[in-house]
Amino acid sequence: MHSAQLREVFMDAFQRQRELHSRFINGEEIDPSEIRSEIFESWKRSKKTVDPYMKRNTELLAEEDFKRLRLKYKEIIEITVPVMQNLYDMINDGGIEIGLVAAEKENNYILEIIGDELALRQSKYINCIPGSNWAEHITGTSASTVALFEDKPFQIYPFENFVCLLKDNTQAAAPIHDPETREIIGALTIAGNFKLVHPHTLGMTVALVNLIEKQIMTTRVQKKAEIENSYKTLLIESAAIGLIAIDSKMMVTHINKKAMQTFGFSKDIVGYNIISALSEVFETFKSTKRFSDVLMCDDCVTDELINISSKSGTIRCAISIRCIDLNEQRIGKVITVQEMSRLDTMIARTIGNNARVTFNDLIGINEQFLRCIENAIKVSDSRSSILLLGESGTGKDLFAQSIHNASTRSNQPYFAINCAAIPHELIGSELFGYVEGAFTGAKKNGNPGKFELANGGTLFLDEIGDMPLDMQTSLLRVLEEKAITRIGGQASIPIDVRIIAATNKNLKIEFEKGNFREDLYYRLNVISIDIPPLRKRRTDIPLLIDHMIKTTSARLGKLPVNADTSYVLACTLYDWPGNVRELQNVIERSINLSNRKLLTTDLLPEHITKNNNEIDNLHEANLKQYSKTIESEIIKACIKKYANVRKAAKELGISKSTLYRKLNQE
């Protein structure tokens, strides 16, 4: 058949379609067999809601709503628009438009249109623009509405469109599916005057949609890989330990910043041989060989302790190695490097910081006691050693905790060791730690000592006067060199520890007897604080009793109680050889034994009341006067301490008016 004959046949079909469309919209009966079933069914649906003689589309999204819609379809827009532009550049025919439609429930919103200026101007006139809704119930039958409804590619010819304003328009459309869920997410449309659209346009549309769907899948896979890689990178870089991955030829494939810092690498060593890279930063061949021997091991390695000398100093670390096998073939290894100093600090913070007392918890108004507190506060931030002197039970451990908590080391570890309570043969390992195999029963991988664990913080050596002489020598060396060596080891480990020592002995007499090293005494006794015994601060006893009753009652779950005058007086007259510790025990005993709201002298141990015959000899008037004298001394001391009536009254637990009344009575 010649082209002229084809054109004649086409024009006849075009004219017949025009007649059928006109009759249908005018309500006349037509033969459905003369129209494609998809078109006829769409016409019937369209006739219910659409005016076939509409002049332009009036369903437009508001600007903000359209922005949200584009954001929702950002992925498909970014992938499809370049494809649309390439196709248009290839066709390069005026009057052709390529559009992207979003399938949003029952609505079909135009997201993008590409075409020449004339075609876009004509489309704008009828509001066929981005943001307009060209759903079937709005604008009737079109290629995109049929393609989306039927879920298949579809091409429409003149007068198959339902509305007359598209009577000369031919379109080819194909639905776009989500490549993972296979749900319809939109459609690609090629439209124009029927004289410009080629019969093969539908096939071109289908090919482009297939390309778009594949590109969506490829992009998602790439993004997923990028996200996974980002997470892996973040996990690797967030690790508090060094991580190095090497291949079967010992070449570095990955390394995190922590490993770079630990070994002192100044440049990225990915692509370098791990042994060669380490030999550049290690100062000794021995260190390189030790590390190399571990790397060359065929089996996995767990927490192998290695001391490495590098340009940045001695690195103590625990090395673990895991092998990577694929199809029974070794393809690489992952090395983890844990700096022992950081591990020790973590352990110390978990188990070592038991310093809970502050200077606010030290109760007293005695002048000598207050001077001790004042001096302790002054030296809290000093790096110098402190020697706390005083009888047993005076609160030397409380002073040590308070000094630590008032210092810049308060967030660092605090460890306390009673030198008199640890057996002679164990005190060395307790203080300095030991390496694996140092002695029978030594733990595998060794064990850090308190000096290592307290690094950066404070070590309180209580009862220092009872430390064995050989340990005194080791302690002196640590204080001078600021480094320790584990028992059985050779590596020197730098430390930064603030030493607070305490004793109830006269160390001068002890070194004269040969029981204590004189040089260690002077090393420790840079700053000494002599805490007075309780018998020399009797005015503090009533305050301590009141404080201890409150705290002990709360701790034991008992109802609050008070102490009567005789009870307080008996405690004030007693000499307390066990000092504050003994007083605390007596108060706790009284609270446990009492079934009243008042503590009386019958609750005190016999040795306290027995030795205070003065109480029995005082008649009631003298007893009251004695109590009044003690009260007066306490008030004067409080006023002197705080130089503020309000604060003094708060400390005494009375109102300002009561305090003024008592002051006026003197």
C-alpha positions in Angstrom: 0.0 0.0 0.0 1.4 3.4 -1.1 1.8 6.3 1.4 -1.0 8.2 -0.2 -3.3 5.2 0.4 -2.1 4.9 4.0 -2.8 8.5 4.6 -6.2 8.1 3.2 -6.9 5.1 5.4 -5.6 7.0 8.4 -7.7 10.1 7.7 -10.8 7.9 7.3 -10.1 6.3 10.7 -9.4 9.7 12.2 -12.7 11.1 10.9 -14.6 8.0 12.1 -13.0 8.4 15.6 -14.1 12.1 15.6 -17.7 11.1 14.8 -17.8 8.4 17.6 -16.3 10.8 20.1 -18.8 13.5 19.2 -21.8 11.1 19.4 -20.6 9.7 22.8 -20.2 13.1 24.6 -23.6 14.1 23.2 -25.2 11.1 24.8 -25.8 9.0 21.7 -25.4 5.3 21.5 -22.2 4.0 19.8 -21.0 0.6 18.9 -18.3 -0.3 21.5 -16.6 -2.7 19.0 -15.5 0.3 17.0 -13.4 1.7 19.9 -10.6 0.1 21.8 -12.0 -1.3 25.0 -9.6 0.6 27.3 -10.7 3.9 25.7 -14.4 3.1 25.8 -14.2 2.1 29.5 -12.2 5.3 30.3 -14.7 7.4 28.4 -17.5 6.0 30.5 -15.7 6.7 33.8 -14.7 10.2 32.6 -18.3 11.2 31.6 -19.4 10.9 35.2 -17.1 13.7 36.5 -15.5 15.6 33.6 -16.8 18.4 31.3 -15.6 17.4 27.8 -15.8 21.1 26.7 -13.6 22.4 29.6 -11.2 25.2 28.5 -8.4 24.5 30.9 -7.4 22.5 33.9 -8.2 24.2 37.2 -6.8 21.6 39.6 -3.4 23.0 40.7 -1.4 22.3 43.9 -0.5 25.1 46.2 3.2 26.1 46.0 4.1 24.6 49.4 2.2 21.4 48.7 4.0 21.0 45.3 7.4 21.5 47.1 6.5 18.6 49.5 5.4 16.5 46.5 8.7 17.0 44.7 10.6 16.2 47.9 8.7 13.0 48.2 9.5 12.1 44.5 13.0 13.5 44.6 14.6 10.1 43.7 12.6 9.6 40.5 12.9 13.2 39.5 16.7 13.2 39.8 17.0 10.0 37.7 14.2 10.7 35.1 14.8 14.3 34.2 18.3 13.7 32.7 16.8 10.9 30.7 14.0 13.1 29.5 16.4 15.8 28.5 18.7 13.4 26.5 15.6 12.1 24.6 14.4 15.6 23.8 17.9 16.7 22.6 17.9 13.6 20.4 14.4 14.1 18.9 14.9 17.9 18.6 11.4 18.4 17.1 9.2 21.4 17.8 5.8 20.7 19.4 6.9 17.6 21.3 6.7 17.5 25.1 8.1 14.9 27.5 6.4 14.8 30.9 6.9 13.0 34.2 3.7 12.2 36.2 3.5 11.2 39.8 1.0 8.5 40.7 -0.3 9.9 44.0 -3.3 7.7 45.0 -6.1 8.6 42.6 -4.3 11.8 41.4 -1.8 12.2 38.6 0.3 15.3 39.3 2.8 16.5 36.6 6.2 16.8 38.2 8.3 17.9 35.2 7.7 18.9 31.5 10.4 19.3 28.9 9.7 20.8 25.5 10.3 23.8 23.2 9.1 27.2 24.0 6.0 27.1 21.8 4.8 23.8 23.0 5.3 24.8 26.7 3.5 28.1 26.1 0.5 26.2 24.6 0.5 23.8 27.5 0.7 26.6 30.0 -2.5 28.1 28.4 -4.5 25.0 29.4 -2.6 24.6 32.7 -0.8 21.5 31.6 2.1 22.5 33.9 4.1 21.1 36.8 1.8 20.9 39.9 -1.4 20.4 37.8 -3.6 17.3 38.4 -4.3 15.3 35.2 -6.1 12.4 36.8 -8.9 10.7 34.9 -11.7 12.1 37.2 -10.3 15.6 36.6 -9.4 15.8 32.9 -10.7 12.5 31.5 -9.1 10.0 29.2 -5.4 10.4 28.3 -2.5 8.1 27.6 -1.1 8.5 31.2 -4.5 7.9 32.9 -5.1 4.7 30.8 -1.5 3.5 31.3 -1.7 4.0 35.1 -5.3 2.5 35.3 -4.5 -0.5 33.2 -0.8 -0.8 34.4 0.6 -1.1 30.9 2.1 1.1 28.2 -0.5 2.9 26.1 -0.8 5.3 23.2 -3.7 7.5 22.4 -4.6 9.1 19.1 -6.6 12.2 18.2 -10.2 12.2 19.5 -9.4 9.3 21.9 -8.7 12.0 24.5 -12.0 12.7 26.3 -11.8 16.5 26.6 -12.0 18.4 23.3 -9.1 20.7 24.2 -6.8 17.7 23.5 -8.6 16.6 20.3 -5.4 17.0 18.1 -3.0 15.6 20.7 -1.4 12.2 20.5 0.4 10.7 23.6 2.4 7.7 24.5 2.7 6.7 28.2 4.2 3.9 30.2 3.9 3.3 34.0 7.0 3.5 36.1 7.3 0.9 38.8 9.3 0.8 42.0 11.9 -1.8 41.1 11.8 -3.4 44.6 8.0 -3.4 45.4 6.7 -3.2 41.8 4.2 -0.6 42.9 3.3 2.1 40.3 5.0 5.3 41.3 4.5 7.4 38.1 4.5 7.5 34.4 6.6 8.9 31.5 4.6 10.6 28.7 5.6 11.8 25.2 2.9 14.0 23.7 2.4 16.3 20.7 0.4 17.0 17.6 -0.7 13.8 15.9 1.3 14.9 12.8 4.6 14.9 14.9 4.3 11.8 17.0 5.8 8.7 15.3 4.0 5.3 15.6 7.1 3.9 17.3 7.0 6.5 20.1 5.3 4.0 22.5 8.2 1.6 22.0 10.6 4.4 22.8 8.7 5.3 25.9 8.7 1.7 27.1 12.5 1.5 26.6 13.1 4.7 28.5 10.9 3.5 31.4 12.9 0.3 31.6 16.1 2.3 31.7 14.7 4.5 34.4 13.6 1.6 36.6 17.1 0.0 36.2 18.7 3.3 37.1 16.5 3.6 40.2 17.6 0.2 41.3 21.3 0.9 40.6 21.1 4.2 42.4 19.5 2.6 45.4 22.2 -0.1 45.5 24.9 2.5 45.3 23.3 4.6 48.0 22.9 1.5 50.2 26.5 0.7 49.7 27.5 4.3 50.4 25.4 4.3 53.6 26.8 0.9 54.7 30.3 2.2 54.0 29.6 5.4 55.9 28.4 3.3 58.9 31.4 1.1 58.7 33.7 4.1 58.5 32.0 5.7 61.4 32.1 2.5 63.4 35.8 2.1 62.7 36.7 5.7 63.5 34.4 5.8 66.6 36.3 2.8 68.0 38.4 3.7 71.0 41.0 1.1 69.9 43.3 1.1 66.9 42.1 -0.9 63.9 44.3 -2.0 61.0 43.3 -4.4 58.1 46.0 -6.0 56.0 45.8 -8.3 53.0 47.6 -11.6 52.4 50.7 -9.8 51.3 50.9 -7.7 54.5 49.7 -4.6 52.7 47.5 -2.2 54.7 44.0 -1.9 53.3 42.4 0.1 56.1 43.5 2.0 59.2 41.6 4.2 61.6 42.8 7.5 63.1 43.3 5.9 66.5 45.8 3.4 65.1 47.6 6.3 63.3 47.9 8.2 66.6 48.9 5.2 68.6 51.8 4.3 66.4 52.7 7.9 65.5 52.1 7.6 61.7 52.4 11.0 60.2 50.9 9.9 56.8 48.2 7.5 55.6 49.9 4.1 55.2 47.1 2.4 53.2 48.8 0.6 50.4 52.1 0.3 52.4 53.6 -2.9 53.8 52.7 -2.9 57.5 56.2 -4.1 58.7 58.0 -1.5 56.6 55.6 1.2 57.8 56.2 0.2 61.5 59.9 0.1 61.1 59.9 3.8 60.2 58.2 4.8 63.5 59.7 2.2 65.8 63.0 3.2 67.3 64.3 -0.3 67.9 64.6 -3.4 65.7 63.5 -5.4 68.7 60.1 -3.7 68.8 59.6 -4.2 65.0 60.5 -7.9 65.2 58.3 -8.4 68.2 55.3 -7.0 66.4 56.3 -8.8 63.2 56.4 -12.2 65.0 52.9 -11.6 66.3 51.6 -10.7 62.8 53.2 -13.7 61.2 51.4 -16.1 63.5 49.0 -18.4 61.6 46.5 -18.5 64.4 44.3 -15.8 65.9 45.9 -13.8 68.7 44.1 -12.4 71.7 45.4 -9.6 74.0 49.1 -10.2 73.4 50.9 -7.6 75.5 53.7 -5.8 73.7 55.9 -2.9 74.8 57.0 -0.9 71.7 59.5 1.9 71.7 58.5 4.5 69.1 59.4 8.1 68.4 56.5 9.2 70.5 57.6 7.2 73.5 57.0 3.7 74.9 53.7 2.2 73.8 52.2 -0.5 76.0 49.5 -2.2 74.1 47.4 -5.3 73.9 47.4 -6.7 70.3 44.6 -9.0 69.0 44.6 -10.4 65.5 41.7 -12.1 63.7 42.2 -13.9 60.4 40.0 -13.4 57.3 39.5 -16.6 55.3 37.5 -17.0 52.0 37.0 -20.4 50.5 39.5 -21.9 52.9 42.1 -19.4 51.7 43.7 -16.7 54.0 43.0 -13.3 52.4 44.0 -11.0 55.2 43.9 -10.1 58.9 42.4 -7.5 61.2 44.6 -6.1 63.9 43.2 -4.4 67.0 45.5 -2.3 69.1 44.4 -1.3 72.7 46.6 1.1 74.6 47.0 -0.3 78.1 47.2 3.2 79.6 43.6 3.9 78.4 42.4 0.4 79.4 43.9 0.9 82.9 42.2 4.3 83.2 38.8 2.8 82.2 39.3 0.1 84.9 40.4 2.6 87.4 37.4 4.8 86.8 35.1 1.8 87.2 36.6 0.3 90.4 38.9 2.9 91.8 37.3 6.3 92.4 35.9 5.8 95.8 36.6 9.4 97.0 33.1 10.5 98.0 34.0 12.9 100.9 34.5 16.6 100.3 35.6 19.4 102.7 31.9 20.2 103.2 31.6 16.9 104.9 34.2 17.6 107.6 32.4 18.7 110.7 34.1 21.0 113.2 34.7 24.5 114.5 37.9 23.9 116.5 40.5 26.5 115.5 43.3 23.9 115.0 41.0 21.6 113.0 39.8 24.5 110.8 43.5 25.5 110.1 44.1 21.9 108.9 41.1 22.2 106.5 42.3 25.6 105.3 45.8 24.3 104.6 44.5 21.2 102.9 42.3 23.3 100.6 45.3 25.5 99.7 47.5 22.5 98.6 44.7 20.5 96.9 45.9 21.4 93.4 49.6 21.1 94.2 51.5 18.3 92.5 53.6 17.9 95.7 53.3 14.9 98.0 51.2 15.4 101.2 51.8 13.7 104.6 48.8 13.4 106.9 49.7 13.0 110.5 47.4 12.1 113.4 46.2 9.3 115.7 44.1 6.5 114.3 40.5 7.5 113.8 41.1 11.2 113.4 39.9 11.2 109.8 43.1 11.1 107.7 41.3 9.1 105.0 38.5 11.7 104.9 41.1 14.5 104.4 42.7 12.5 101.6 39.4 12.1 99.8 38.5 15.8 100.3 41.9 16.9 98.9 41.4 14.7 95.8 37.9 15.9 95.2 39.0 19.6 95.6 41.8 19.1 93.0 41.9 19.2 89.2 42.2 15.4 89.4 38.8 15.0 90.9 37.5 13.2 87.8 40.5 10.9 87.7 41.0 7.6 89.6 41.5 7.6 93.4 42.9 4.5 95.1 43.6 3.9 98.7 46.0 1.2 100.1 46.5 0.3 103.7 50.1 -0.6 103.9 49.7 -2.3 107.2 46.9 -4.6 106.0 48.7 -6.1 103.0 51.0 -9.1 103.5 54.7 -8.3 102.9 55.0 -10.6 99.9 52.0 -9.1 98.2 52.5 -5.4 98.6 54.9 -5.1 95.7 52.6 -6.7 93.2 49.7 -4.6 94.7 51.6 -1.4 94.1 53.5 -2.0 90.9 51.7 -4.9 89.2 53.4 -7.9 87.5 54.0 -9.4 84.1 52.9 -12.9 83.0 55.0 -15.6 84.6 56.5 -13.3 87.2 55.8 -15.8 89.9 53.7 -19.0 90.5 50.0 -18.2 90.3 50.5 -15.0 88.3 47.6 -14.2 86.0 47.9 -14.7 82.3 48.8 -11.4 80.6 49.9 -10.1 84.0 48.1 -7.5 86.2 48.5 -3.7 86.6 49.3 -2.3 90.0 47.6 0.6 91.8 50.2 3.0 90.5 49.2 2.2 86.9 45.5 2.2 87.7 45.7 5.5 89.5 47.6 7.2 86.7 46.4 10.7 86.3 44.8 10.6 89.7 45.6 10.2 93.4 47.1 7.3 95.4 46.5 7.3 99.1 49.0 5.3 101.1 47.6 4.9 104.5 49.8 3.6 107.4 52.9 4.4 105.4 55.0 3.9 108.5 54.3 0.1 108.3 55.5 -0.3 104.7 58.4 -2.8 104.5 61.9 -1.3 103.9 62.4 -2.9 100.5 59.1 -1.5 99.3 60.1 1.9 100.7 63.2 1.8 98.4 61.0 0.9 95.4 58.5 3.7 96.3 61.3 6.3 96.6 62.5 5.3 93.1 59.0 5.7 91.7 58.6 9.2 93.3 61.9 10.3 91.9 61.6 8.8 88.4 57.9 9.2 87.9 57.8 5.7 86.4 57.3 2.1 87.5 58.4 -1.3 86.4 56.1 -4.3 86.9 57.5 -7.1 88.9 59.2 -9.5 86.5 59.2 -7.0 83.7 61.8 -4.7 82.1 59.8 -1.9 80.5 59.6 1.4 82.3 56.1 2.7 82.5 55.6 6.5 82.9 53.0 7.5 85.5 51.5 10.7 86.8 50.2 10.0 90.3 49.6 12.4 93.2 50.8 10.8 96.4 49.0 11.4 99.7 50.5 9.4 102.6 49.2 9.1 106.2 50.6 7.6 109.4 49.8 7.6 113.1 53.5 7.0 113.9 56.3 9.5 114.5 58.4 8.9 111.3 61.4 10.8 112.7 61.6 8.3 115.5 61.0 5.5 113.1 63.9 6.4 110.8 66.2 6.9 113.8 65.3 3.3 114.7 66.0 2.2 111.2 62.4 1.3 110.5 61.8 4.0 107.9 64.0 5.5 105.2 65.0 9.0 106.0 65.2 10.1 102.4 61.6 8.7 101.8 60.4 10.7 104.8 61.7 13.9 103.4 60.3 13.0 99.9 56.8 12.4 101.4 56.9 15.2 103.9 56.8 18.1 101.4 53.5 19.3 102.9 52.4 17.9 106.3 49.0 18.3 108.0 48.7 17.3 111.6 45.1 16.5 112.4 44.2 17.0 116.1 42.7 14.1 118.1 39.1 14.5 119.2 40.0 15.1 122.9 41.7 18.4 121.7 38.6 19.6 119.9 35.9 19.0 122.5 33.8 21.9 121.2 33.3 19.8 118.0 31.8 16.8 119.8 28.2 18.2 120.2 28.2 19.1 116.5 29.6 15.7 115.5 27.0 13.9 117.7 24.2 15.9 116.0 25.6 15.2 112.5 26.2 11.5 113.2 22.8 10.9 114.7 21.1 12.3 111.5 23.3 10.4 109.0 23.3 7.2 111.0 19.6 7.2 111.6 19.0 7.7 107.9 21.5 5.0 106.9 19.9 2.4 109.4 16.4 3.3 108.4 15.6 4.5 112.0 13.3 7.4 113.0 15.2 10.6 113.8 16.3 10.9 117.5 18.0 13.5 119.7 20.6 13.3 122.4 19.8 14.7 125.9 22.2 17.1 127.7 23.7 14.4 130.0 24.4 12.2 126.9 26.2 15.0 125.1 28.1 16.0 128.3 29.3 12.5 128.9 30.6 12.3 125.4 32.3 15.7 125.7 34.1 14.7 128.8 35.4 11.4 127.5 38.9 11.4 125.9 38.0 9.2 122.9 41.2 7.3 122.3 39.7 5.9 119.1 38.8 9.5 118.1 36.1 10.2 115.5 35.8 6.6 114.4 35.1 5.5 118.0 32.5 8.3 118.4 30.8 7.1 115.2 30.6 3.5 116.5 29.2 4.7 119.9 26.5 6.7 118.2 25.5 3.8 116.0 25.4 1.5 119.0 23.1 3.9 120.9 20.7 4.3 118.0 20.5 0.5 117.5 19.8 0.0 121.2 17.4 2.9 121.7 13.6 2.5 121.5 13.0 6.1 122.4 13.3 9.5 120.6 16.0 10.6 123.0 19.5 9.1 123.5 20.4 9.0 127.2 23.5 8.1 129.1 22.2 4.5 129.8 22.8 3.8 126.1 26.5 4.6 126.4 29.2 1.9 127.0 30.1 1.6 130.7 33.7 2.7 130.1 32.5 6.1 128.9 30.2 6.9 131.8 32.4 5.1 134.4 35.4 7.4 133.8 33.3 10.6 134.0 32.7 10.9 137.8 32.3 14.6 137.3 28.8 14.0 135.9 27.7 12.1 139.0 29.2 14.9 141.3 27.5 17.8 139.4 24.1 18.8 140.8 21.5 19.9 138.3 22.4 23.6 138.4 26.1 22.9 137.8 25.2 20.5 135.0 23.2 23.2 133.2 26.0 25.7 133.7 28.5 23.3 132.3 26.3 22.6 129.3 25.8 26.3 128.8 29.5 26.9 128.8 30.1 24.3 126.1 27.2 25.8 124.1 28.7 29.3 124.4 32.1 28.1 123.1 30.4 26.4 120.2 28.4 29.6 119.3 31.5 31.8 119.5 33.5 29.4 117.3 30.7 29.3 114.7 30.5 33.1 114.6 34.2 33.3 114.2 34.2 30.6 111.5 31.5 32.0 109.3 31.6 35.8 110.3 27.9 35.6 109.3 25.0 35.2 111.7 22.7 33.5 109.2 25.4 30.9 108.2 26.3 30.3 111.8 22.7 29.7 112.7 22.3 27.3 109.8 25.3 25.3 111.0 24.0 25.2 114.6 20.5 24.2 113.4 18.7 27.1 115.1 17.0 30.3 113.8 18.7 33.7 113.6 16.4 35.1 116.3 17.4 32.2 118.7 21.0 32.8 118.0 20.7 36.5 118.7 18.9 35.7 121.9 21.7 33.4 123.0 24.3 36.0 122.1 22.6 38.6 124.2 22.4 36.3 127.2 26.2 36.1 127.4 
